[in-house]
Amino acid sequence: MRRVAIPPRANWRERAEHSGFRFHTIDGEPYWDESAYYAFTLRQIEQDIEAPTEELHAMALDLVGGIVASEEQLRRLDIPEPFWDWIARSWQARDAHLLGRMDLGYDGHGPAKLYEFNYDTPTSLFEAAFFQWQWLDDQQRDGRLPVAADQFNSIYESLVEALATIAPRLPRPIRFAALRDAVEDQGTSDYLRDCALQAGIECAALAIEDIGLSADGRYTDLDDTVIGTLFKLYPLEDLFREPFGRHLPDSGLRLVEPPWKAVLSNKGILPLLWEAHEGHPNLLPAYFDEETEPLPAGWVRKPLHSREGANVRIALPDGQRIETAGPYSGPAIRQAFHPLPQFDGRHALVGSWVVGDRACGIGVREDASPITRDGARFLPHAIVEAGTATLLA
Amino acid sequence: MKRSRTAALLIMGATPLALTSCSRETQTEGLYTSVEACVAQTNDSYNCQQAFDEAQRQAHTEAPRYASREDCVAAHGANACQARSDAGGHSYFMPLMTGFLIGQLMRGGQTVGLNGSPAFQDRAGNWQRPATPASGGVYRPGSLGTTAMAPIAAQPDRAPTVTRGGFGSRSAGSGG
């Protein structure tokens, strides 16, 4: 794994416009950055990322049944009691899941370490599945990358296949919803809907704020049609706690991601995984944090529901402390500090995608700070055998 | 190759591809709880009766079978289960067919085929039909369950909205 400088495509902004990629620059700062790429070897991808991703995914899914059947565990995960039965039913029925991303600490050597799962509302999907794919294709055509270069990225094909597989079991009509003004969420939701249409699923978009509620407790779209299945890019735990949420268990609404994902999109899964597989090479030690003592050096504290690296507190091994701002509070976990690898002074994080149950691609995010925040840049990657890339770049 | 062979966009591009890939044949489907209800809606007593008879024949072979009354009741509710026995004298339970579907295959505005199939209900009253469970490929075997029932799309589901705006109070983006 190396960070390799490469000239950006002269027309990349045009390419972005043409593919509807509207958030390549966020608040004047570049988000998409193709002035460099990460080069992996095939062995690194297959042995160190792909195989552990599938294993970690299977280990996590194996825990779900036990958790949803245990009041104690659901309480530890701070999941509100009115939703316990509904979550358990959705697991028993194996309501279909579609995708998730796990964040890995990996520097090219040794086992990748799992930082967390983003298994409910993963973003950076479009840039991983489509835009970095197009980048590689363009750079190969322009002769800047060898024709033999590849990319760990069958996310698009896997999405269309998964959507076609689950389509027959989804109640109609199908709607895709995200927050109206969240450009990145809208872009991600649009991309999912694009793939759904390619899989032959008739569907329409809707803003989360526009969802209605009928007198008999069913959710409706703007035509007053009862929604059968809602692909929602909106956190389950927020749906639970908002005014309409109490109707979810009896509404008959099918959600994708399904209710049982509330167990996996919760940082509490990290200590539960450690309990079940202590010492696993891809896991970091993790415990529920009782906050009875100050965070010891060498540990990281994360709220159960924190996203985008918000409200994370780090006590570095040398005693120095780092803390990020954010809206999250409530119960938390602590995880052993494992520094992000640095390349040219930047901290790189590997986001490893799982569609259905298949590990099918990665996206690399880069941040100047040791905590990856929502402003972290997305850099493309390629699989090249050592030596060839630098010569051509 | 570790990457997709292509990466296509349908609606996101600036010049979206026209939605022309839809099949020329369309299938419409009606769900009815009795022959009388079907006739009232379609005015076609012959096809309603034909579809009902075909659905009933299929129900005997395609309805899910349960080893105990409890299992059947758990899936379909207390008043929807009946005892049966197979040729070897082994008894089992299956749900009653509480509705039937008429599928109508249209081509160029002409009806080119009609078929009937059975509909059942789960314990919450949701309509469903027997289906082969999906497996393989991108999902691990058993990952989508072993239940062989699929929801029915033809639900006459319209209900007036009385309120909106109870979701989405979160101000920032949601992704992670």
Interface residues (C-beta under 8 A of the other chain):
Chain A: E17 H18 S19 G20 L42 I45 A58 L61 A93 R94 A96 N118 D120 T121 P122 T123 S124 F126 A129 F130 W133 Q134 L136 D137 D150 Q151 F152 N153 S154 I155 Y156 E157 S158 E161 A162 T165 I166 P168 R169 L170 P171 R172 A178 L179 R180 A182 V183 E184 D185 T188 D190 Y191 R193 D194 L197 Q198 A207 I208 E209 D210 I211 G212 L213 S214 A215 D216 R218 T220 D224 T225 V226 G228 L233 Y234 P235 D238 L239 E242 P243 F244 G245 G252 R254 R307 E308 P327 V355 G356 D357 R358 C360 G361 D374 I383
Chain B: M1 K2 R3 S4 R5 T6 A7 A8 L9 L10 I11 M12 G13 A14 T15 L19 A124 N126 A131 A134 G137 V138 Y139 R140 G142 S143 L144 G145 T147 A150 P151 A153 Q155 D157 R158 A159 P160 T161 V162 T163 R164 G165 G166 F167 G168 S169 R170 A172 G173 S174 G175 G176
